[in-house]
Amino acid sequence: MRGRVFAGDTRVAVSAIAVSQFSVAVLVVVLDEVSVTRLLAGVVLVYGMCWWLATRRLRLGTGTAPA
């Protein structure tokens, strides 16, 4: 059973990478490289800020970690 779970996880990861690469390729055709780089940097910045806020209680020691 473990092999099938790993295969499923790998399939999802590879599919996500493929969609991401294809999306960036389309954006580079439509926009210039600098704009795409800034857009992706903004996406990463927003994701990082959301992650930081979501895990703040764990860092401060007031939250509970999943079991």
Beta strands, then each sheet from edge to edge (+ up, - down):
end
